[in-house]
């Protein structure tokens, strides 16, 4: 196996999508607190604060990145079971950080990023997705 220097290794698609989503949300007025934060109940792709709202809402963001939409939209991969797991992990996060009374929201960023493209062909940010 040929090992390329680090600067030439492409990022895995999911991580690339998460970094792209973080930049998108920053441009939309979010402050990114965590990328890839995990607890015993699950992992959050991004945790941000939406600073456009008066109460500075805490936002748990699920990022789904796919090469194409042959199997459906990337957002469709956030199934009811995935939503339950994220909700349970978010509740634990809020308890741990004494934020149980803080307003929260769950967003989804769906990205279609074809192979050999520098930028995604489609990006959809769904606020209050569930």
Residue pairs with C-beta under 8 A, 6 or more apart in sequence:
10 16
11 19
13 65
13 66
13 67
13 113
14 63
14 65
16 65
16 113
17 63
17 64
17 65
17 109
17 111
17 113
17 120
18 35
18 36
18 45
18 46
18 63
18 65
19 35
20 65
20 111
20 113
20 120
20 123
21 45
21 46
21 61
21 63
21 109
21 111
21 123
21 125
22 32
22 35
22 46
24 109
24 123
24 125
25 32
25 46
25 48
25 59
25 61
25 109
25 125
26 32
28 52
28 125
29 50
29 51
29 52
30 48
30 49
30 50
30 51
30 59
31 48
31 49
31 51
32 46
32 47
32 48
33 47
33 48
33 49
34 44
34 46
34 47
35 45
35 46
36 43
36 44
36 45
37 43
37 44
37 47
37 93
38 44
39 89
39 92
39 93
39 96
40 92
41 85
41 88
41 89
41 92
42 85
42 86
42 88
42 89
43 89
44 60
44 61
44 62
44 86
44 89
44 90
44 93
45 61
45 62
45 63
46 59
46 60
46 61
46 63
47 58
47 59
47 60
47 61
47 93
48 58
48 59
48 61
49 56
49 57
49 58
49 59
50 56
50 57
50 59
50 105
53 103
55 103
57 103
57 104
57 105
58 94
58 99
58 102
58 103
58 104
58 105
59 104
59 105
59 106
59 107
60 86
60 90
60 93
60 104
60 105
60 106
60 107
61 106
61 107
61 108
61 109
62 78
62 82
62 86
62 106
62 107
62 108
62 109
62 129
63 108
63 109
63 111
64 74
64 75
64 77
64 78
64 108
64 109
64 110
64 111
65 74
65 111
65 112
65 113
65 120
66 74
66 77
66 111
66 112
66 113
67 112
67 113
67 114
67 115
68 112
68 114
69 112
69 122
73 110
73 124
74 110
74 111
74 112
75 108
75 110
75 124
75 126
75 129
78 108
78 129
78 130
83 106
83 130
86 106
87 106
90 104
90 106
93 99
94 100
94 102
94 104
105 127
105 128
106 128
106 129
106 130
107 125
107 126
107 127
107 128
107 129
108 125
108 126
108 129
108 130
109 123
109 124
109 125
109 126
110 122
110 123
110 124
110 126
111 120
111 122
111 123
111 124
112 120
112 121
112 122
112 123
113 119
113 120
113 121
114 121
